[in-house]
């Protein structure tokens, strides 16, 4: 039903654009959206309960990072304050897709060399990023004092509605550690048989560690809505049958050559080609995500990293949640 609804909505958008001579949402200017900054430091900003969303996949090459970057921008354009965290330990590529060269990483915060605010990069697209998260692999080497200092830094990191985490691919401990503490888990796959099999493997690993997680599916690079529905229905069915768990389809993204053009230009696809079908799909996924149910108690950023640190120190997963 969700796939059919998305296809119908996309047709309506296309019809409205052809009838209207004005500028629609999908025909927004191609210039990056400037992020707003509150200059008066005396203004009291109420605390925000940050929603943590992990974007993951069973295998590499399915477009997970591209989805993460563009989805973050769509969420920001919907009025949310978004922090995009690069959690791919081996191939940190968010900064590459945005054409940004980061100077610092999160390991410098753990070592006490930088504050958490020092490593956050504000972009012209309305999102903040923490790039090059390769320091996570060093978590087991920090001292108790360094860990406590790090947690205090994270407690000061407030004001974000959403922290979107682009994890690595596969079911290794580093990836699972970034997935399990999240409020929502988005599993990205494509119609390729190997991608579907590996996506099921990721879902199986999540359920084995935490069987009440909210798991949502995005089918990327599809030629048609019919193919997207076929893939989603297959994964949802086998997850229900063999894992006794519910997977929700949250949308699909069309295959378009324009996406690869955006990657080569190191600019977000929804900015460079706002009127494309794939950009409309990403806005649809963002809207569905914002309208989806969130559990009452979000862990927040500090609590999320506390669980991540504990995971890296070898704590049993049943003690983390």
Residue pairs with C-beta under 8 A, 6 or more apart in sequence:
2 232
2 248
2 249
2 250
2 251
2 288
3 225
3 228
3 229
3 232
3 249
3 251
3 252
4 225
4 229
6 225
6 251
6 252
6 281
6 284
7 225
9 284
10 277
10 280
10 281
10 284
13 24
13 26
13 280
16 24
17 24
17 26
17 27
17 275
25 283
26 274
26 275
26 279
26 280
26 283
27 274
27 275
28 274
30 271
30 272
30 274
31 271
32 123
32 124
32 125
32 126
32 271
33 73
33 76
33 77
33 124
33 125
33 126
33 271
34 124
34 126
35 76
35 122
35 123
35 124
35 125
35 126
35 127
35 128
37 122
38 45
45 158
45 159
47 158
47 159
48 81
48 158
48 159
48 160
48 161
49 298
49 300
50 83
50 158
50 160
50 161
50 162
50 163
50 298
50 300
50 301
51 161
51 162
51 163
51 183
51 184
51 294
51 298
52 162
52 163
52 165
52 181
52 182
52 183
52 184
52 298
52 299
52 300
52 301
52 304
53 162
53 163
53 164
53 165
53 182
53 183
53 184
53 185
53 186
53 289
54 87
54 165
54 167
54 178
54 179
54 182
54 184
54 185
54 186
55 64
55 67
55 68
55 71
55 164
55 165
55 166
55 167
55 186
55 188
56 64
56 167
56 168
56 169
56 175
56 178
56 179
56 185
56 186
56 187
56 188
56 202
57 64
57 169
57 187
57 188
57 189
57 195
57 198
57 199
57 202
58 169
58 170
58 171
58 187
58 189
58 195
58 197
58 198
58 199
58 200
58 201
58 202
59 169
59 170
59 194
59 195
59 198
59 199
60 91
60 169
60 170
61 169
61 195
62 169
62 188
62 189
62 190
62 195
62 220
62 221
63 188
63 190
63 220
63 221
63 253
63 259
64 166
64 167
64 169
64 188
64 220
65 88
65 93
65 94
65 97
65 166
66 97
66 259
66 263
66 269
67 186
67 188
67 218
67 220
67 253
67 282
68 84
68 94
68 164
68 165
68 166
69 84
69 94
69 97
69 98
69 166
69 268
70 268
70 269
70 270
70 279
70 282
71 164
71 282
71 285
71 286
71 289
72 82
72 84
72 127
72 162
72 164
73 82
73 125
73 126
73 127
73 268
73 270
73 271
74 270
74 282
74 283
74 285
74 286
75 82
75 162
75 164
75 286
75 289
75 290
76 82
76 125
76 126
76 127
77 126
77 283
77 286
78 286
78 287
78 290
80 161
80 162
80 290
81 159
81 160
81 161
81 162
82 126
82 127
82 128
82 160
82 161
82 162
82 163
82 164
83 120
83 127
83 128
83 129
83 130
83 160
83 162
83 163
83 164
83 301
84 94
84 127
84 128
84 129
84 130
84 163
84 164
84 166
85 129
85 130
85 133
85 163
85 164
85 165
85 166
86 92
86 93
86 94
86 95
86 129
86 130
86 131
86 132
86 133
86 166
87 133
87 136
87 165
87 166
87 167
87 168
87 178
88 94
88 133
88 166
88 167
88 168
88 169
89 133
89 134
89 136
89 137
89 168
89 174
90 134
90 168
91 168
92 131
92 132
92 133
92 134
94 129
94 131
94 166
95 101
95 102
95 121
95 129
95 131
95 132
96 266
97 263
97 266
97 268
98 123
98 125
98 129
98 266
98 267
98 268
99 266
99 267
100 121
100 123
100 129
100 131
102 119
102 121
102 131
102 132
104 114
104 118
104 119
105 119
105 130
105 131
105 132
105 133
105 134
105 135
106 119
106 130
106 133
106 135
106 136
107 134
107 135
107 136
107 138
108 114
108 118
108 119
108 135
109 115
109 116
109 118
109 119
109 150
109 153
110 135
110 138
110 139
110 142
110 146
110 147
110 149
110 150
111 142
111 146
112 146
112 149
115 153
116 153
116 154
116 156
116 157
117 156
117 157
119 130
120 128
120 129
120 130
121 128
121 129
121 130
121 131
122 128
123 129
125 268
125 271
128 160
136 174
136 178
136 308
136 312
137 174
139 308
139 309
139 312
139 313
140 312
140 313
140 314
142 150
147 309
150 305
150 309
151 302
151 305
151 306
151 309
154 301
154 302
154 305
154 306
155 302
157 301
157 302
160 301
163 301
163 304
165 178
165 182
167 175
167 178
167 179
168 174
168 175
168 178
169 175
170 198
170 202
171 201
171 202
171 205
173 311
176 205
176 206
176 209
176 311
177 308
177 311
177 312
178 308
179 185
179 206
180 206
180 209
180 210
180 213
180 307
180 311
180 317
180 320
180 321
181 299
181 303
181 304
181 307
181 308
181 311
181 320
181 321
182 213
182 299
182 304
183 214
183 294
183 295
183 298
183 299
184 214
184 216
184 289
184 292
184 294
185 206
185 213
185 214
185 215
185 216
186 216
186 217
186 218
186 250
186 289
187 199
187 202
187 203
187 215
187 216
187 217
187 218
187 247
188 199
188 218
188 220
189 195
189 196
189 198
189 199
189 217
189 218
189 219
189 220
189 231
189 235
190 196
190 219
190 220
190 221
190 222
190 231
191 219
191 221
191 222
191 223
191 227
191 228
191 230
191 231
196 231
196 234
196 235
199 217
199 235
200 235
200 238
200 239
203 215
203 235
203 239
203 243
203 245
203 247
204 243
206 213
206 215
207 213
207 215
207 239
207 243
207 245
209 317
210 317
210 321
211 244
211 245
214 248
214 292
214 293
214 295
215 239
215 245
215 246
215 247
215 248
216 247
216 248
216 249
216 250
216 289
216 292
217 232
217 235
217 236
217 247
217 248
217 249
217 250
218 250
218 251
218 252
218 253
218 285
219 228
219 231
219 232
219 249
219 251
219 252
219 253
220 252
220 253
221 253
221 254
221 255
222 228
222 231
222 252
222 253
222 254
222 255
223 254
223 255
225 252
228 252
232 249
232 252
235 247
236 246
236 247
236 248
236 249
239 245
239 246
239 247
240 246
240 247
248 292
250 285
250 288
250 289
250 292
251 281
251 284
251 285
251 288
252 281
253 278
253 281
253 282
253 285
254 277
254 278
254 281
255 278
256 276
256 277
256 278
258 269
258 272
258 273
258 276
258 278
259 269
259 278
261 272
261 273
262 268
262 269
262 272
262 273
263 269
265 272
269 276
269 278
269 279
269 282
270 279
270 282
270 283
273 279
299 307
307 320
307 321
310 319
310 320
311 317
311 320
